[in-house]
Amino acid sequence: MSNNPTLLLRALSALLAYPDAQLRTALPEIIDVIRDTRMLDVQQRNDLLALARDIEGSDALDAEGRYVDLFDRGRRTSLNLFEYVHGDGRERGPAMLELRQRYLDAGMEPSTNELPDHLPLLLEYLSCRDLAETRDTIGEIAHVLRQLGNTLTGLRSSYAAVMAALLAIGGEKGLDARAPVPPPEDLDRAWDEKPAFAPPETHPLVFVKPSATHTA
């Protein structure tokens, strides 16, 4: 079994990607990575394996439709992290630029059209960094991961396993297994300039540039 976070973070990033044919082809390798990791406990590994097998065993169109319904409509389960803090407010642009610059400073140019704060993209970046930076970053966004994970838990979505795994990697408090079913989202009101939820004052979502001790 492995303690290396690189492959695990890439596997978690892939599990959050759109479940197209490319992801389906990679699922056997993703499953092997999850089975081999020592960074998660048995329950966390089993929950991730259940997600991977759910994607693998579902009709392609059904899996893709569920993904779009879950992550691409409304805001409460958005995978764009700044959505939860800045909404469509004017602070979001500078935050995006700062995070993109963080990638560039590390010598990594994103090759996707996704926004810099897209969680799978951030995980790809962290997979190329050291464990200290990974844990620091997860600590910065733990309140977002926990809120998102609890919402997914309430929706009975197996994708909650990814948030639980990330919190475990960061040494953070986990999800609420008894999270209630959230009320239906009012999509007409969701896309205003207010954040989806206000972060605790003691846990602002601030992506700092890596210190000199963080190496690629």
Backbone torsions as a table, in degrees:
resi	resn	phi	psi	omega
1	MET	NA	158.4	-170.9
2	SER	-118.1	144.6	173.4
3	ASN	-104.9	6.0	-177.2
4	ASN	-78.4	121.7	-176.8
5	PRO	-77.9	-14.5	-172.7
6	THR	-57.7	-56.2	-177.2
7	LEU	-67.3	-35.1	179.7
8	LEU	-64.6	-44.7	179.7
9	LEU	-63.9	-37.3	177.4
10	ARG	-67.8	-36.6	177.2
11	ALA	-65.8	-41.2	179.1
12	LEU	-66.4	-39.9	176.3
13	SER	-60.3	-43.5	-178.9
14	ALA	-65.1	-38.8	-179.3
15	LEU	-64.4	-24.4	178.5
16	LEU	-89.3	-1.8	-179.3
17	ALA	-81.2	162.9	175.9
18	TYR	-57.6	128.5	-172.3
19	PRO	-78.5	65.7	-179.2
20	ASP	-88.0	-172.2	-177.1
21	ALA	-62.8	-35.1	-180.0
22	GLN	-63.6	-43.1	177.9
23	LEU	-65.2	-42.3	-179.5
24	ARG	-60.2	-39.3	178.6
25	THR	-63.3	-34.1	-176.8
26	ALA	-84.2	-8.6	-173.9
27	LEU	-58.4	-41.1	178.0
28	PRO	-58.0	-40.5	178.1
29	GLU	-67.9	-40.4	178.0
30	ILE	-61.4	-43.0	179.3
31	ILE	-61.7	-41.0	178.3
32	ASP	-62.5	-41.4	179.3
33	VAL	-62.0	-44.6	-179.3
34	ILE	-64.2	-43.0	179.6
35	ARG	-62.1	-34.2	-172.2
36	ASP	-87.7	-13.2	-174.6
37	THR	-74.2	143.2	173.4
38	ARG	-106.1	6.3	-177.9
39	MET	-84.2	-9.1	-178.6
40	LEU	-126.2	154.3	177.6
41	ASP	-83.2	176.7	-174.4
42	VAL	-59.6	-44.3	-178.4
43	GLN	-64.4	-41.7	179.9
44	GLN	-65.0	-40.6	176.9
45	ARG	-64.5	-44.1	-179.0
46	ASN	-63.1	-38.5	179.4
47	ASP	-65.9	-38.9	177.0
48	LEU	-67.7	-40.0	177.6
49	LEU	-63.2	-36.7	177.7
50	ALA	-63.6	-39.8	176.9
51	LEU	-63.4	-48.2	-178.8
52	ALA	-60.6	-41.8	-179.0
53	ARG	-71.9	-30.1	176.3
54	ASP	-64.7	-44.1	177.1
55	ILE	-63.9	-44.2	-177.1
56	GLU	-64.2	-38.0	-174.6
57	GLY	-90.5	-5.6	-178.0
58	SER	-87.4	152.4	168.8
59	ASP	-58.2	136.9	-174.2
60	ALA	-55.7	-46.2	-178.3
61	LEU	-66.2	-36.7	178.1
62	ASP	-65.2	-45.0	-179.7
63	ALA	-62.9	-42.2	179.9
64	GLU	-67.1	-40.2	179.2
65	GLY	-64.8	-42.3	178.2
66	ARG	-62.9	-39.2	179.6
67	TYR	-62.6	-47.6	-179.8
68	VAL	-62.3	-44.9	179.4
69	ASP	-60.8	-35.4	-174.7
70	LEU	-80.4	-47.2	-168.9
71	PHE	-106.8	-19.1	-173.0
72	ASP	-108.6	1.8	178.7
73	ARG	-124.8	126.6	-177.1
74	GLY	81.9	-172.4	-173.6
75	ARG	-122.7	-20.1	-170.1
76	ARG	-71.1	-17.1	174.4
77	THR	-124.1	29.2	176.8
78	SER	-65.1	145.4	175.2
79	LEU	-92.5	2.9	175.1
80	ASN	-92.3	109.5	-167.2
81	LEU	-63.5	-37.5	-178.0
82	PHE	-69.0	-14.5	176.4
83	GLU	-57.6	-34.3	-174.9
84	TYR	-79.4	-20.3	-175.1
85	VAL	-109.4	-45.6	-175.0
86	HIS	-103.0	-16.5	-174.2
87	GLY	55.9	-132.5	175.0
88	ASP	-101.8	19.7	-177.7
89	GLY	-69.5	167.2	-173.6
90	ARG	-69.1	-18.5	179.7
91	GLU	-72.3	-17.6	-173.4
92	ARG	-67.5	-39.3	-179.1
93	GLY	-59.2	-54.3	177.8
94	PRO	-59.4	-35.9	178.5
95	ALA	-64.2	-39.5	177.6
96	MET	-62.5	-44.7	-179.2
97	LEU	-63.4	-40.4	179.9
98	GLU	-64.6	-41.7	-179.7
99	LEU	-68.9	-40.8	176.4
100	ARG	-60.9	-40.0	178.9
101	GLN	-64.8	-33.4	175.8
102	ARG	-60.5	-42.9	176.6
103	TYR	-62.0	-45.9	-177.1
104	LEU	-65.4	-39.6	178.9
105	ASP	-61.5	-27.1	178.1
106	ALA	-87.0	2.7	178.4
107	GLY	81.7	22.1	-177.7
108	MET	-120.9	121.6	178.3
109	GLU	-102.8	114.8	179.2
110	PRO	-57.5	133.3	-179.4
111	SER	-107.7	29.7	-178.9
112	THR	-129.8	160.9	177.0
113	ASN	-86.2	-1.8	179.5
114	GLU	-67.2	153.8	177.2
115	LEU	-67.8	154.7	-177.6
116	PRO	-58.0	-28.2	-176.9
117	ASP	-89.3	8.7	177.9
118	HIS	-66.3	123.1	-171.7
119	LEU	-55.8	-46.1	177.5
120	PRO	-57.7	-36.7	178.1
121	LEU	-66.5	-43.8	177.7
122	LEU	-60.0	-40.0	179.8
123	LEU	-66.7	-36.4	175.4
124	GLU	-61.8	-42.6	177.2
125	TYR	-61.0	-48.4	-177.9
126	LEU	-64.1	-27.9	178.8
127	SER	-65.1	-17.1	178.8
128	CYS	-100.3	3.6	-177.5
129	ARG	-112.8	178.8	-178.6
130	ASP	-86.1	167.8	-174.1
131	LEU	-65.5	-32.0	179.8
132	ALA	-62.8	-44.8	179.0
133	GLU	-66.7	-39.0	178.4
134	THR	-59.1	-47.9	-178.8
135	ARG	-67.2	-37.3	177.1
136	ASP	-62.2	-44.2	-177.8
137	THR	-66.9	-43.4	177.7
138	ILE	-61.7	-37.1	175.8
139	GLY	-60.8	-37.1	179.3
140	GLU	-65.8	-35.0	-174.3
141	ILE	-108.5	11.6	-174.5
142	ALA	-58.2	-39.0	-178.4
143	HIS	-65.5	-31.6	176.4
144	VAL	-73.1	-46.0	179.3
145	LEU	-60.2	-40.0	-178.5
146	ARG	-68.8	-43.0	179.1
147	GLN	-63.6	-44.7	178.6
148	LEU	-63.7	-44.6	-179.9
149	GLY	-64.0	-39.8	178.5
150	ASN	-67.6	-36.2	175.9
151	THR	-64.1	-44.3	178.1
152	LEU	-63.5	-38.1	176.8
153	THR	-62.5	-45.2	178.7
154	GLY	-62.1	-31.1	178.2
155	LEU	-83.8	1.0	-178.9
156	ARG	59.3	39.3	179.2
157	SER	-96.4	132.7	178.7
158	SER	-69.8	-11.2	176.3
159	TYR	-66.9	-16.5	176.6
160	ALA	-58.4	-26.0	-178.9
161	ALA	-60.0	-31.8	179.7
162	VAL	-67.6	-42.8	178.8
163	MET	-65.2	-40.1	178.0
164	ALA	-61.8	-40.8	179.6
165	ALA	-65.5	-42.7	179.7
166	LEU	-63.4	-42.8	178.3
167	LEU	-62.6	-37.3	178.3
168	ALA	-65.8	-42.8	178.3
169	ILE	-60.0	-38.5	-179.4
170	GLY	-81.3	-2.5	-177.6
171	GLY	68.8	29.5	-176.1
172	GLU	-102.3	162.6	175.2
173	LYS	-58.3	140.4	-175.2
174	GLY	-84.4	-161.8	-176.4
175	LEU	-87.2	163.4	175.5
176	ASP	-90.2	107.7	-177.6
177	ALA	-63.4	-18.0	-179.2
178	ARG	-106.2	24.2	179.6
179	ALA	-55.9	132.4	-176.9
180	PRO	-73.2	160.6	174.5
181	VAL	-67.3	123.2	-178.6
182	PRO	-71.5	151.7	177.7
183	PRO	-68.0	159.5	177.5
184	PRO	-55.5	140.9	-179.2
185	GLU	-84.1	133.5	175.6
186	ASP	-85.7	98.2	-174.6
187	LEU	-65.0	-26.8	178.6
188	ASP	-68.3	-27.2	-178.9
189	ARG	-99.5	-13.4	-173.5
190	ALA	-68.6	-35.7	-172.4
191	TRP	-96.2	58.1	172.0
192	ASP	-105.3	-168.4	-175.2
193	GLU	-89.7	4.3	178.7
194	LYS	-89.2	147.4	176.0
195	PRO	-62.2	155.3	177.8
196	ALA	-62.9	-33.4	169.9
197	PHE	-156.6	153.7	-177.6
198	ALA	-85.0	127.7	178.9
199	PRO	-72.0	151.1	174.9
200	PRO	-59.7	143.4	-177.6
201	GLU	-60.7	-27.9	-178.1
202	THR	-84.3	-5.0	-179.2
203	HIS	-133.2	63.3	179.1
204	PRO	-68.1	148.6	177.4
205	LEU	-85.2	91.0	-178.6
206	VAL	-126.4	121.1	177.3
207	PHE	-93.7	110.1	-179.6
208	VAL	-90.5	153.0	176.6
209	LYS	-68.7	144.0	-178.9
210	PRO	-62.4	143.7	178.5
211	SER	-76.7	174.7	-177.5
212	ALA	-65.1	-18.7	-178.8
213	THR	-80.3	-11.6	-179.7
214	HIS	-91.0	122.2	-177.5
215	THR	-119.0	153.4	-179.7
216	ALA	-73.8	NA	NA
